[in-house]
């Protein structure tokens, strides 16, 4: 199944033979130190900068109704974000991975972002649109 929306992601996760836990890393665009005026202008036009993780959460695929539900929950944290990265963990023997089991993969997601290795994750903007980052 090709995933072109958050709804597609939820549908695909729910269709898997084993229960799925979705891992979310919310990131904020920021202007790194030492940039030149051109880079600053690009950032102000939302075309540059760097992404930094601001929070992570895991949810069973059955715990989410839609992207609006996820965004509404995130707003209760008081932390702003620009992009949310998503991956999944598959259960075994009909049992979904626990939140504790998700901690290490979430830490690895943060480290991947720091290293600029984000191609293995789906990314959605604040409107829930699937985005490609370069």
Long-range contacts (C-beta under 8 A, 24 or more apart in sequence): 3-122, 3-130, 4-130, 5-128, 5-129, 5-130, 6-66, 6-67, 6-70, 6-124, 6-128, 6-130, 7-66, 7-67, 9-86, 9-122, 10-61, 10-64, 10-66, 13-61, 13-88, 14-61, 14-62, 16-90, 18-90, 18-91, 18-92, 18-93, 18-94, 18-96, 19-60, 19-61, 19-62, 19-90, 19-91, 19-94, 19-95, 19-96, 19-97, 20-60, 20-61, 20-88, 20-89, 20-90, 20-91, 20-96, 21-58, 21-59, 21-60, 21-61, 21-88, 21-89, 21-91, 21-96, 21-97, 21-99, 21-101, 21-102, 22-58, 22-59, 22-60, 22-61, 22-64, 22-86, 22-87, 22-88, 23-56, 23-58, 23-86, 23-87, 23-88, 23-89, 23-102, 23-105, 23-106, 23-109, 24-56, 24-57, 24-58, 24-59, 24-70, 24-84, 24-85, 24-86, 25-53, 25-55, 25-56, 25-84, 25-85, 25-86, 25-106, 25-109, 25-110, 25-113, 25-121, 26-53, 26-54, 26-55, 26-56, 26-57, 26-74, 26-79, 26-81, 26-83, 26-84, 27-51, 27-52, 27-53, 27-54, 27-81, 27-82, 27-83, 27-84, 27-85, 27-113, 28-52, 28-54, 28-79, 28-80, 28-81, 28-82, 29-82, 29-83, 51-82, 51-83, 51-113, 51-118, 51-133, 52-113, 53-109, 53-110, 53-113, 53-114, 54-79, 54-80, 54-81, 55-79, 55-81, 56-106, 56-109, 56-110, 58-89, 58-99, 58-102, 58-106, 60-96, 61-88, 66-128, 67-124, 67-128, 68-128, 71-126, 71-128, 81-126, 82-125, 82-126, 83-123, 83-124, 83-125, 83-131, 83-133, 84-123, 84-124, 85-109, 85-113, 85-118, 85-121, 85-122, 85-123, 86-121, 86-122, 86-123, 86-124, 87-120, 87-121, 87-122
